[in-house]
Amino acid sequence: GYVEMDMNGPISSGSSSYINDALQINGIKNIYAGGKGGWIIPDFDYVSASDPDAIIFEHRMFSKMDVASIVNKRKWNRLKAVETGSLFVTPGNIDFLAHYGPSFITDALPWIEKISEKLRDKK
């Protein structure tokens, strides 16, 4: 899987991030799990070459987002995640994944678990 957050620019989670841990405990392999550090500026060619089975996207806090424009801008149209309907956008307009407080445990972890279940059902 691939996670991207718009933090005034695209950011992904690496091996030492709590987001990577949340993916791992739910059986989702992060394409940047081998990367050093917690936060990574994604290489879109690497993302495309990795062809993730799931993409989780978090738009910038309090902004509106057009999923189709992100898909086109990133050239994700032919990625497995997009073709199989496994592009997931975080709910609401606040930092859902990027916020590592109690709501990450009470809200984000169960949401990631549901994504993991959907991915297992598609196999």
N, C-alpha and C positions, 0 to 999 in steps of 0.2 A: 504494500500500500504506500501511498504518498500523501503527505499532509502539507498543505500550504496555508500560511496565514499572511494576510496583508497587514503588515506593520509599518505602513508608509513605504512599502516595497515588499516583495515576496520573501518570506522566511519559511524554512522548513525545520523539522526537529531531527537532531542527530542522536547518537547513541547515549549520551548522558543527559537526556531530557526526560522529564516526567511524562511527556506525551509519548515518547518512544516506549517507555515502560507500560503505559496504558494500552498501547497497541499490542505489545508483546504478550501481556497477560490475557489478552483477548484473542490471541492466535493470529494477529495481523502482522505480517512481516513488513517493516518499514524499509523502503529502498535506501534510506540513509542510515540504517542501523549500524553500519560499519564505519560511518563518519565520526571523526573525533569532534568532541564538543557537543554542546546542547543545541546550539542554533546554527543553521547553515543557510547561506544564500544559495538557492537552488540553481542548478545548471539545467536548463530546459531540454537541452539535447540529451543529457543523462536521464532525465525523467522519461522522455520519449523512448529512448533505447531500453529502459527498464520495463516499459509497458506494464505499469502496475495494474493489479486486478481491482484496486479501489483507489479513489482519490477523495480526500477530505479537504474541503476548502472553507476557510474562514475569512469572510470579507472584513474590511477595515471597520472598526467600531463606529457605529452611528451612520454608516454609509449605506447606500442602496447598491445592489449588485445585479448585474445581468449575467447569468450563468453562461448563456450562449456566447456573449462577447469574450468572456474569460477563456472558454473552450477554443474559440477561434484565435484569439490573441496568442494563446500558448500552443496552438496547433495540436490540440489533444483529440481532434475529431476521430482519429483512427486508433486511439488507445483502447485497450481491452476494457478499462474502467468505464469509459464513455459509451462504448458500443454495447455493453451489458447493463447499462443503467446503474452503474456503481460509482457515480460521482455524487458525493454527499456534501451538502452545504450546511454548516452549523446553524442551528436555530437562533432566531432573535437578531438583534443588532448590537449586541455587546460582545466583548471578548469572552468567548465560550471556552475555547481551548487555551488561549494565551493567558487566561487568568488562572493562577494556580492556588487559589484559596479553597475554602470548603465546598464551593459550588462545583469545583472540578470533580470532587469525590461524589457529591450528591446528584449532579446533573450530567456532567460530561462522561464519566465512566459508564453509567448505564446506557447512554446514547451510543458510545463506542461499542458496547456489548451488543446492542441491537444491530449495529452495522455488521459485526462479526457473525451474528446469526444469519443475517441476510446473505452474506457471502457464502457461508456453509450451505445454505439452502440452494444456492445457484450451482453448486458443484455436483 
